[in-house]
Amino acid sequence: MNGTKAALRDEVRQLAEEAFHHKLISGYGDGADSDEFQILIEGKPRHLPLDQARSFLNELLLSSSIR
């Protein structure tokens, strides 16, 4: 994994941790593919590419007035 992808994964993990802490998602983790991230919403897993996961989590946090 290159440095850019690793930085993106770290950013997504931080966003997911914040969303989880605020009970906006029910879980998160690495996806089966190195370009994926898994987000559990209402107990249902969603496997998203890293860039889409970042956008989704940012929008979720913004819409919840957390950011």
N, C-alpha and C positions, 0 to 999 in steps of 0.2 A: 504494500500500500504506500503510495507516495505521500509526501508531506502535506500537500493540499487536501487530499482525501482524508488523511488522518485528522487534520484540523477541522474539517467539515464534520466528521464523525464526532469529534469532541464537542463541537458547538451544538450538534443535534442532541447529544447525550445530556448536556447541561440544560437545554431547553426542555427536554423530556423530564428531567429530574425536577425542574421548577413546576412544570405542569402536573406532575404526579404529586408533588408536595401540596399543591393547591386543589387536589382531587379532581382535576380536569380530565385525566386519563387514569386507567386502572393498572397500567404497567407499561414497560418498555424494555427493549433489549436489541442486541445485534440480530440482523436478519441472516438467513441462510447464505446469502451472497454478500460479499464484502462491500458491495455498492448499495446495500439495503439496510433499513432500520425497521424494527417491528414496534408498533405502537398498539397497545390494547385500549380500545374504547368500548366502554360498557361490556367488558369481558370478551370482546371480539377482536382477534388480532388483525392488524392491517400491515402488510409489508409494503413499504414505500421506498423509492430511491432516496438517497440522502438529501438531495436538493429539495425534493417534494416534502420530505419529512420536516425539514427546517422551515419551509414556507407554512406548512400545516400547523406546526407548533407555534410559530410566531403569530399567525392569525388567531389561533385558539387563545393564546395569552392576551393578545390585544383586545379581542372581543369580550374577554372576561374582565377587562379593565385592570389587569394585573401589570401590564407594561404600558 
